[in-house]
Amino acid sequence: MGIKGTGIIVWVDDATAKTKNATLTWTKTGYKPNPERQGPLVPNSLWGSFVDVRSIQSLMDRSTSSLSSSTNLWVSGIADFLHEDQKGNQRSYRHSSAGYALGGGFFTASENFFNFAFCQLFGYDKDHLVAKNHTHVYAGAMSYRHLGESKTLAKILSGNSDSLPFVFNARFAYGHTDNNMTTKYTGYSPVKGSWGNDAFGIECGGAIPVVASGRRSWVDTHTPFLNLEMIYAHQNDFKENGTEGRSFQSEDLFNLAVPVGIKFEKFSDKPTYDLSIAYVPDVIRNDPGCTTTLMVSGDSWSTCGTSLSRQALLVRAGNHHAFASNFEVFSQFEVELRGSSRSYAIDLGGRFGF
């Protein structure tokens, strides 16, 4: 660990003294920090922002009203968790956050539903070595859903001229994260650093609900769906305090995924249940990474964040329970499994219609 370089020894004959003189030329080629100085928790914080924004988008889908009232207000608790295993030189990473969301929505006469929400999350990151990060997230989100029928889809999928029902969804979420990281070195004084992350999420897609045939079917509808999901996160540059402080350049995370799957639903007088299973390939990815500098010496190195597997299995289960014509409770549990990581999200809320 430390300065890296190459040395060249040149021997020169001294005719007078009948000896040879050696000259050593040292060329610095880089700097390899010890593991405590590397700082991967900073670029990995963008994965925390990624998970937070995606959890909010999932909540916006769940909070879409199933009440008959045209306008509603809702409140929900929200929590998410991400763990990435150690892979080679990439350190393990863990993120968790929890908070609340306040929202409201309304239907229009043309079968459109608009939903809006404000969210606040409090989180915690760690790299299982010397760094810990506390996060505070402020987020806003909106979603749009249209229920319609299409003869074109009916001709393409079934070959007849009857209209086929379809659902179009679009969601947008933005979150700002305040990060406060403390690094407790074993041989130096602790250092602290603060910075901000900004994350945007856009998702749109379609689904075709199909009513199950037969009275003994264990589901009432099964709905194939296809979505396009884009999340972009940016980390601002910053400097730590103290003589052992580092400076981190800004960096970005970009991920474009195409979830494809099917949703099963079961209806009864008061509760409804659903289960979704999806395959999620990340078709375009820019993993986070930045240049880090030890300010006391000016030595720099590249700090790389972890790289999640680019294929995932997503399973989501939820329900709505109507206690009255204008009041219901909803809940949701979601798990995403990748090659070396796993993430979870849970929501529990209530909605009042008027």
N, C-alpha and C positions, 0 to 999 in steps of 0.2 A: 504494500500500500504506500502511496505517496507519489513523488515525481517520477515520471517515466522518460527515458531518453536513450540515446545511442552514443557510444564513445569510440573514438578513433585514435589509435596510438601511431605516431609517426616517428621513426628513428632517423636521426641525422648524424653523419660522421663528423667528428672533430679531428681534423688532420693534425693539429698542433699537439693535442693531448693524446692522440691515438685512441680515442674512446668514441662512444656513440651516446648522443643525448636523445632522450625520449620526450615527445610533446603529446599531451593528451588533449583532445578536442571533444567537448561534451555538448551534444545538441539535445535540447529538451523537446520531447515529442508529445507530451501529455501529462495528465495527472489522474491517478487512480485513487479515489478516496476510500477510506475504510467504510465498512457497511453502515456505521452509525451516522456518517456524514452524507450518504447518498441522497436521502430525501425523497424516496418514491411515493410517500404519502401525499405529496403535493399534486403530482399529476393524477394519482389515483382518486383524489377528491372529485375529479370530473366524473368518474364512474358512480360516485355517490349522488351527484347531481342528476346523472342519467337515470338512476333507479328512482329517485324522488319524483322527477317529472313524469316518468312512465306510470308510476303508481297513481299520480293525480289524474292522468288521462284515463286509467282504468276505473277510478272512482267516478269520473264524469259519465262513463258509460253505465255504471251501476246505478247512479242516482237519477237516471232518466225515469220519469214518472210512469208508474203503472196505474195511477189513480184516474178516475173519470173526470176530476176537476181540471179546468183549463189552466189554472195558475197554482203554483205550489212553492213553498219554502222548505228547505231541508238543512240538516246539520249532521255531520258524521265525524267519527274518529277515524284516523288513518295511521297505519304503521307499515314500515317496510324494512327489509333486512337483506344484505348481500354479503356473501363470503366467497372469496377467491383463494384457492389453495396455492401453496408455493409451487412454482414450476421453474426448475433450474436456478438461474440467477434472479428470477422474479420473486420478490418477497410476497408472502400472503397478505391479504388485505381484508378488512371487515368494516362494513358500514351499517349503521342502524339509525332509524329516525322514527319519530312519532309526533302526532299533533292533531289538528282539527281542520275541518273545512265547513264553511258556511256558504250556502248557495240558494238559488231560486231558478225556476223555469216556467215557461208558458207554452201552450199550444196555440197554433193559428188555425184558421178555418180550412186551410189547404193541407192539413195533415203534416204540418211542420212543427217541430219541437225545439226550442232554444233553451239552453241551460248555462248558467253562469255560476262561478264560485270563487271565493277567496280562501287561501289555505295558509297555515302557519305550522312549520315543523321544527322540531328540536332534535339534533342528531349528534352522533359520535362516530369517529373513525379511529382506527389504529392499525399499525403495521407489524405488530407482534415483536417489536424490538425496543426502540427508545422514543418513538414519536406517537403522540395522541392529538387528535383534532376535534374540537367542538364546533358544531355547525348550527346556524339559525337560518331558516329558509322562509322567505315571503314569496307566495306564488299566487297567480291568477289563472283562471282557465275558463274556457267556453266550449260548448259543443252544439252541434246541429244534427237533427235527425229528421229524415223525410220518409214517410210511408207512402208507397205508390204502387201502381200496377203497370205492367208493360206487355204489350202484345208481341213486341220484337223479341224479348227474352223467351216468351212462350214458344215462338216459332223456332228459335235457335235450340232450345233445350228439349222441347217435347214434340215439336213438329206440328202442333195444332195452333188454331187462331185464338184460343181463349187467352184472357189476360192472366199474367203471372204476377203475384205480389212480390215486391222487393223492398229492401230497406237500404237507404244511403246514410252513412254516418260521416261526420267530420268533427275533429277535435283539435283544439289548440291550447297549449299550456306554456306559461313562462314562469321561471323561478329564479330568484336572486338568493345566493347563499353567502352569508358572512362566516368566514372560517377563522378560527383562533387555534393555532397549533403550538404545542410545547414539545421540545426535544430535550430529553434528559440524558446527556452524555454521561458515560461512566467515568471519564477522566477530565471532563471540563464542566464549567458552569452551564446550567440550562439556558437555552435560548428560546425566544418566542417570536412568532410571526403571524401577521393577520393579512388576509386578502379576500377578494370577492370572486365568486363564480356566477356566471349567467348562463342559463340553459333554456332552450326553446324546444318544444315538441309539437310536431304536426302529424296528424293521422287522419286518413280518409279511407273509405272502403265501402263495400257493398255486401249484402247478404240476401239470400232467398229462402224465406221460411216455407217449409213443406209440411202440410198437415198429415200426421200419421194415419194410416188406414187400419181399420179393425178395432173392435172394442177392447181387446186384450193387450193392446200395445202399452208398454211401460212408459212411453213418452207420448206427448200430444203433438209436438212439432220437433223436427230436426232441421237445422238451419246451416247450410254451408256458407262460409264467409271467406272473403279475401280482403286484406288491408294493405296499405302502404304506410309505413311508419318511419318518420325522420326525426332524429334528435341531434341537436348541436349544442355543445357546451364549451364555454370559454373561461379560462382562468387568467386573472390579471397578474401582472408582474408585481413583485414586492421584495422587501429586504427585511431580514430578521434583525433583532437588536443584539447587543453584546459583542465582545471581541471575537467570538467564534461564530458570529452570524454569517449567513449565506444570503445571496440574492438569487431569485428565481425569475427567469424570463417567462413571458406569457405563453400560453399553449392552448390547443384546441382538441376537442373530441367530436368526431362526426360519425354517425351510424345510420344507415338506411336498411331497413328490414322489410320483409314481405311476409307477414303472418298469414297462414292459410290453415283453415280448420273447420270444425263443425260444432254446433251448439245444440244441445238437447234440452227441451223444456217440458215440465209437467205442471199442469194447472189443476187447482181445486177451488173450493168456495172461497177460502181466505188466503192460504199460502200458495206460492208458486216457487218451483225449484228449477235450477238450470245447471248444466255441466258443459263446459267448453274444453275442447282439446285442440291444440294447434301446433303445427310445425313452424318454427321461426328461423328462416335463414337470413343472416346479415349479408346483403349482397354488396354493399360498399361500406368500408370502414377506414377511419383514420384514428389510430390509437394515440393516446396522449403521450407527450414527452417534451422535455425542455432542457435548456442549458442552465446549469447551476454553477455559481462562482463563490468560492471561499473569500470573503472580502478582505481578511487580514493579509492574505498572500497574493490574491489575484488569480489563483489557480482555478480552472474551470473543467467541467466534465458534463457529460450528457446523462440526464436522469430520465429513465423510461418508466412509464406506468405499466401496469399489467395489461395483458391482452386476453380478453374473454374469448372462449370458443365461439366461432361464428355460426354455430347451429344450436338450436335450443328446442326443448319440448316444454310447452306451456299448458298447464292445467288450471282451470278456474272453475270454482263452484260457488253458487250464491243462491239467495232466496229473497223474496218479498212476502211479507205477511201483513195483510190488511186487517186492522182491528176495528176500523169503522170505514165508512164511505169516504172520509176525508183525512184518514190517518193511517200510515203504514210504517213498518220497520223493515229495513233492508240490511243485508250482510253479505260479505264476500270474502273468500280465501283464494289466494293465487300462489302458485309455485312455478318457478321456471328452473329447469335443469339444463346445465351445459356440461361440457367435458370436464372442466376443473372448477366449476363454480355452481352455486345455487342461490336463488333469491326467493324471498317470500313477501307477500303483502296481505294485509287484512284490513277490512273496513267494516264499520258497524254504525248505522245511522237511522234517523227517522225523518219522515216527510209529512208535512201538513198541507192539505189542499184547500183552496177556497175559490 
